[in-house]
Amino acid sequence: MPYWLRKQLRRAFIGKDSRQIRLLNDCWFLFQERYERRNFQ
């Protein structure tokens, strides 16, 4: 997981910002999906 994403997730959890947590979670899954697709081609 990229450092910038971990940092933002930590901030969202500390602030209990559930909307931000969901958004960052979606970003992570999209990032993973694209990364895997790029490596398997």
PDB file of N, CA, C and O in Angstrom:
ATOM      1  N   MET A   1       0.856  -1.173   0.000  1.00  0.00           N
ATOM      2  CA  MET A   1       0.000   0.000   0.000  1.00  0.00           C
ATOM      3  C   MET A   1       0.902   1.235   0.000  1.00  0.00           C
ATOM      4  O   MET A   1       1.847   1.315   0.785  1.00  0.00           O
ATOM      5  N   PRO A   2       0.615   2.183  -0.865  1.00  0.00           N
ATOM      6  CA  PRO A   2       1.444   3.393  -0.935  1.00  0.00           C
ATOM      7  C   PRO A   2       1.397   4.190   0.377  1.00  0.00           C
ATOM      8  O   PRO A   2       0.401   4.192   1.100  1.00  0.00           O
ATOM      9  N   TYR A   3       2.504   4.854   0.643  1.00  0.00           N
ATOM     10  CA  TYR A   3       2.630   5.619   1.888  1.00  0.00           C
ATOM     11  C   TYR A   3       1.555   6.695   2.004  1.00  0.00           C
ATOM     12  O   TYR A   3       0.976   6.883   3.074  1.00  0.00           O
ATOM     13  N   TRP A   4       1.285   7.405   0.899  1.00  0.00           N
ATOM     14  CA  TRP A   4       0.304   8.499   0.943  1.00  0.00           C
ATOM     15  C   TRP A   4      -1.078   7.985   1.316  1.00  0.00           C
ATOM     16  O   TRP A   4      -1.839   8.670   1.999  1.00  0.00           O
ATOM     17  N   LEU A   5      -1.405   6.753   0.858  1.00  0.00           N
ATOM     18  CA  LEU A   5      -2.714   6.179   1.170  1.00  0.00           C
ATOM     19  C   LEU A   5      -2.790   5.756   2.635  1.00  0.00           C
ATOM     20  O   LEU A   5      -3.800   5.977   3.303  1.00  0.00           O
ATOM     21  N   ARG A   6      -1.716   5.149   3.123  1.00  0.00           N
ATOM     22  CA  ARG A   6      -1.683   4.760   4.543  1.00  0.00           C
ATOM     23  C   ARG A   6      -1.835   5.980   5.444  1.00  0.00           C
ATOM     24  O   ARG A   6      -2.552   5.949   6.445  1.00  0.00           O
ATOM     25  N   LYS A   7      -1.144   7.052   5.067  1.00  0.00           N
ATOM     26  CA  LYS A   7      -1.187   8.286   5.859  1.00  0.00           C
ATOM     27  C   LYS A   7      -2.613   8.851   5.905  1.00  0.00           C
ATOM     28  O   LYS A   7      -3.093   9.246   6.968  1.00  0.00           O
ATOM     29  N   GLN A   8      -3.278   8.885   4.760  1.00  0.00           N
ATOM     30  CA  GLN A   8      -4.644   9.412   4.713  1.00  0.00           C
ATOM     31  C   GLN A   8      -5.624   8.503   5.443  1.00  0.00           C
ATOM     32  O   GLN A   8      -6.532   8.980   6.123  1.00  0.00           O
ATOM     33  N   LEU A   9      -5.440   7.190   5.303  1.00  0.00           N
ATOM     34  CA  LEU A   9      -6.319   6.259   6.022  1.00  0.00           C
ATOM     35  C   LEU A   9      -6.157   6.415   7.533  1.00  0.00           C
ATOM     36  O   LEU A   9      -7.139   6.406   8.275  1.00  0.00           O
ATOM     37  N   ARG A  10      -4.914   6.558   7.977  1.00  0.00           N
ATOM     38  CA  ARG A  10      -4.664   6.743   9.411  1.00  0.00           C
ATOM     39  C   ARG A  10      -5.384   7.988   9.913  1.00  0.00           C
ATOM     40  O   ARG A  10      -6.022   7.972  10.965  1.00  0.00           O
ATOM     41  N   ARG A  11      -5.271   9.074   9.139  1.00  0.00           N
ATOM     42  CA  ARG A  11      -5.927  10.329   9.513  1.00  0.00           C
ATOM     43  C   ARG A  11      -7.451  10.169   9.566  1.00  0.00           C
ATOM     44  O   ARG A  11      -8.111  10.688  10.467  1.00  0.00           O
ATOM     45  N   ALA A  12      -8.000   9.438   8.577  1.00  0.00           N
ATOM     46  CA  ALA A  12      -9.448   9.232   8.530  1.00  0.00           C
ATOM     47  C   ALA A  12      -9.922   8.395   9.718  1.00  0.00           C
ATOM     48  O   ALA A  12     -10.965   8.688  10.303  1.00  0.00           O
ATOM     49  N   PHE A  13      -9.160   7.348  10.081  1.00  0.00           N
ATOM     50  CA  PHE A  13      -9.539   6.514  11.220  1.00  0.00           C
ATOM     51  C   PHE A  13      -9.459   7.291  12.526  1.00  0.00           C
ATOM     52  O   PHE A  13     -10.338   7.170  13.379  1.00  0.00           O
ATOM     53  N   ILE A  14      -8.417   8.079  12.681  1.00  0.00           N
ATOM     54  CA  ILE A  14      -8.268   8.876  13.907  1.00  0.00           C
ATOM     55  C   ILE A  14      -9.424   9.873  14.025  1.00  0.00           C
ATOM     56  O   ILE A  14      -9.961  10.082  15.113  1.00  0.00           O
ATOM     57  N   GLY A  15      -9.799  10.484  12.905  1.00  0.00           N
ATOM     58  CA  GLY A  15     -10.894  11.446  12.903  1.00  0.00           C
ATOM     59  C   GLY A  15     -12.269  10.815  12.808  1.00  0.00           C
ATOM     60  O   GLY A  15     -13.279  11.518  12.843  1.00  0.00           O
ATOM     61  N   LYS A  16     -12.319   9.471  12.685  1.00  0.00           N
ATOM     62  CA  LYS A  16     -13.574   8.720  12.576  1.00  0.00           C
ATOM     63  C   LYS A  16     -14.440   9.249  11.431  1.00  0.00           C
ATOM     64  O   LYS A  16     -15.653   9.410  11.567  1.00  0.00           O
ATOM     65  N   ASP A  17     -13.776   9.515  10.294  1.00  0.00           N
ATOM     66  CA  ASP A  17     -14.455  10.024   9.101  1.00  0.00           C
ATOM     67  C   ASP A  17     -14.818   8.842   8.200  1.00  0.00           C
ATOM     68  O   ASP A  17     -14.039   8.461   7.326  1.00  0.00           O
ATOM     69  N   SER A  18     -15.997   8.268   8.414  1.00  0.00           N
ATOM     70  CA  SER A  18     -16.380   7.052   7.698  1.00  0.00           C
ATOM     71  C   SER A  18     -16.504   7.282   6.184  1.00  0.00           C
ATOM     72  O   SER A  18     -16.223   6.374   5.402  1.00  0.00           O
ATOM     73  N   ARG A  19     -16.914   8.465   5.772  1.00  0.00           N
ATOM     74  CA  ARG A  19     -17.019   8.759   4.344  1.00  0.00           C
ATOM     75  C   ARG A  19     -15.647   8.713   3.671  1.00  0.00           C
ATOM     76  O   ARG A  19     -15.495   8.150   2.587  1.00  0.00           O
ATOM     77  N   GLN A  20     -14.660   9.309   4.322  1.00  0.00           N
ATOM     78  CA  GLN A  20     -13.294   9.319   3.807  1.00  0.00           C
ATOM     79  C   GLN A  20     -12.698   7.904   3.800  1.00  0.00           C
ATOM     80  O   GLN A  20     -11.979   7.537   2.871  1.00  0.00           O
ATOM     81  N   ILE A  21     -12.996   7.123   4.825  1.00  0.00           N
ATOM     82  CA  ILE A  21     -12.496   5.748   4.904  1.00  0.00           C
ATOM     83  C   ILE A  21     -13.038   4.937   3.733  1.00  0.00           C
ATOM     84  O   ILE A  21     -12.290   4.198   3.091  1.00  0.00           O
ATOM     85  N   ARG A  22     -14.332   5.071   3.451  1.00  0.00           N
ATOM     86  CA  ARG A  22     -14.929   4.349   2.317  1.00  0.00           C
ATOM     87  C   ARG A  22     -14.306   4.765   0.996  1.00  0.00           C
ATOM     88  O   ARG A  22     -14.022   3.919   0.149  1.00  0.00           O
ATOM     89  N   LEU A  23     -14.092   6.056   0.816  1.00  0.00           N
ATOM     90  CA  LEU A  23     -13.498   6.567  -0.414  1.00  0.00           C
ATOM     91  C   LEU A  23     -12.076   6.032  -0.598  1.00  0.00           C
ATOM     92  O   LEU A  23     -11.714   5.586  -1.687  1.00  0.00           O
ATOM     93  N   LEU A  24     -11.276   6.078   0.460  1.00  0.00           N
ATOM     94  CA  LEU A  24      -9.902   5.588   0.377  1.00  0.00           C
ATOM     95  C   LEU A  24      -9.863   4.077   0.175  1.00  0.00           C
ATOM     96  O   LEU A  24      -8.975   3.567  -0.509  1.00  0.00           O
ATOM     97  N   ASN A  25     -10.801   3.370   0.754  1.00  0.00           N
ATOM     98  CA  ASN A  25     -10.900   1.929   0.560  1.00  0.00           C
ATOM     99  C   ASN A  25     -11.176   1.623  -0.915  1.00  0.00           C
ATOM    100  O   ASN A  25     -10.560   0.725  -1.489  1.00  0.00           O
ATOM    101  N   ASP A  26     -12.083   2.355  -1.518  1.00  0.00           N
ATOM    102  CA  ASP A  26     -12.372   2.182  -2.945  1.00  0.00           C
ATOM    103  C   ASP A  26     -11.133   2.484  -3.789  1.00  0.00           C
ATOM    104  O   ASP A  26     -10.852   1.779  -4.759  1.00  0.00           O
ATOM    105  N   CYS A  27     -10.406   3.517  -3.423  1.00  0.00           N
ATOM    106  CA  CYS A  27      -9.168   3.870  -4.134  1.00  0.00           C
ATOM    107  C   CYS A  27      -8.168   2.735  -4.062  1.00  0.00           C
ATOM    108  O   CYS A  27      -7.514   2.411  -5.053  1.00  0.00           O
ATOM    109  N   TRP A  28      -8.049   2.130  -2.886  1.00  0.00           N
ATOM    110  CA  TRP A  28      -7.089   1.049  -2.716  1.00  0.00           C
ATOM    111  C   TRP A  28      -7.442  -0.146  -3.594  1.00  0.00           C
ATOM    112  O   TRP A  28      -6.565  -0.725  -4.236  1.00  0.00           O
ATOM    113  N   PHE A  29      -8.743  -0.524  -3.627  1.00  0.00           N
ATOM    114  CA  PHE A  29      -9.135  -1.666  -4.441  1.00  0.00           C
ATOM    115  C   PHE A  29      -8.959  -1.383  -5.925  1.00  0.00           C
ATOM    116  O   PHE A  29      -8.579  -2.276  -6.682  1.00  0.00           O
ATOM    117  N   LEU A  30      -9.225  -0.170  -6.346  1.00  0.00           N
ATOM    118  CA  LEU A  30      -9.006   0.214  -7.741  1.00  0.00           C
ATOM    119  C   LEU A  30      -7.514   0.167  -8.071  1.00  0.00           C
ATOM    120  O   LEU A  30      -7.128  -0.336  -9.126  1.00  0.00           O
ATOM    121  N   PHE A  31      -6.689   0.681  -7.187  1.00  0.00           N
ATOM    122  CA  PHE A  31      -5.241   0.674  -7.358  1.00  0.00           C
ATOM    123  C   PHE A  31      -4.734  -0.760  -7.489  1.00  0.00           C
ATOM    124  O   PHE A  31      -3.946  -1.065  -8.384  1.00  0.00           O
ATOM    125  N   GLN A  32      -5.186  -1.633  -6.599  1.00  0.00           N
ATOM    126  CA  GLN A  32      -4.767  -3.037  -6.620  1.00  0.00           C
ATOM    127  C   GLN A  32      -5.177  -3.713  -7.918  1.00  0.00           C
ATOM    128  O   GLN A  32      -4.380  -4.420  -8.536  1.00  0.00           O
ATOM    129  N   GLU A  33      -6.406  -3.498  -8.326  1.00  0.00           N
ATOM    130  CA  GLU A  33      -6.933  -4.110  -9.538  1.00  0.00           C
ATOM    131  C   GLU A  33      -6.115  -3.689 -10.762  1.00  0.00           C
ATOM    132  O   GLU A  33      -5.758  -4.529 -11.588  1.00  0.00           O
ATOM    133  N   ARG A  34      -5.826  -2.429 -10.877  1.00  0.00           N
ATOM    134  CA  ARG A  34      -5.044  -1.937 -12.014  1.00  0.00           C
ATOM    135  C   ARG A  34      -3.608  -2.434 -11.961  1.00  0.00           C
ATOM    136  O   ARG A  34      -3.023  -2.749 -12.998  1.00  0.00           O
ATOM    137  N   TYR A  35      -3.042  -2.507 -10.781  1.00  0.00           N
ATOM    138  CA  TYR A  35      -1.676  -2.981 -10.621  1.00  0.00           C
ATOM    139  C   TYR A  35      -1.578  -4.452 -11.038  1.00  0.00           C
ATOM    140  O   TYR A  35      -0.650  -4.838 -11.749  1.00  0.00           O
ATOM    141  N   GLU A  36      -2.538  -5.270 -10.594  1.00  0.00           N
ATOM    142  CA  GLU A  36      -2.542  -6.696 -10.947  1.00  0.00           C
ATOM    143  C   GLU A  36      -2.747  -6.879 -12.443  1.00  0.00           C
ATOM    144  O   GLU A  36      -2.082  -7.708 -13.063  1.00  0.00           O
ATOM    145  N   ARG A  37      -3.648  -6.125 -13.017  1.00  0.00           N
ATOM    146  CA  ARG A  37      -3.938  -6.239 -14.445  1.00  0.00           C
ATOM    147  C   ARG A  37      -2.687  -5.888 -15.260  1.00  0.00           C
ATOM    148  O   ARG A  37      -2.411  -6.523 -16.278  1.00  0.00           O
ATOM    149  N   ARG A  38      -1.942  -4.890 -14.819  1.00  0.00           N
ATOM    150  CA  ARG A  38      -0.736  -4.450 -15.532  1.00  0.00           C
ATOM    151  C   ARG A  38       0.352  -5.528 -15.432  1.00  0.00           C
ATOM    152  O   ARG A  38       1.096  -5.735 -16.391  1.00  0.00           O
ATOM    153  N   ASN A  39       0.453  -6.203 -14.309  1.00  0.00           N
ATOM    154  CA  ASN A  39       1.500  -7.212 -14.110  1.00  0.00           C
ATOM    155  C   ASN A  39       1.200  -8.539 -14.778  1.00  0.00           C
ATOM    156  O   ASN A  39       2.127  -9.301 -15.053  1.00  0.00           O
ATOM    157  N   PHE A  40      -0.049  -8.842 -15.047  1.00  0.00           N
ATOM    158  CA  PHE A  40      -0.404 -10.124 -15.647  1.00  0.00           C
ATOM    159  C   PHE A  40      -0.489 -10.069 -17.168  1.00  0.00           C
ATOM    160  O   PHE A  40      -0.722 -11.096 -17.806  1.00  0.00           O
ATOM    161  N   GLN A  41      -0.307  -8.915 -17.747  1.00  0.00           N
ATOM    162  CA  GLN A  41      -0.380  -8.822 -19.208  1.00  0.00           C
ATOM    163  C   GLN A  41       0.962  -8.912 -19.839  1.00  0.00           C
ATOM    164  O   GLN A  41       1.073  -8.850 -21.063  1.00  0.00           O
TER     165      GLN A  41
END
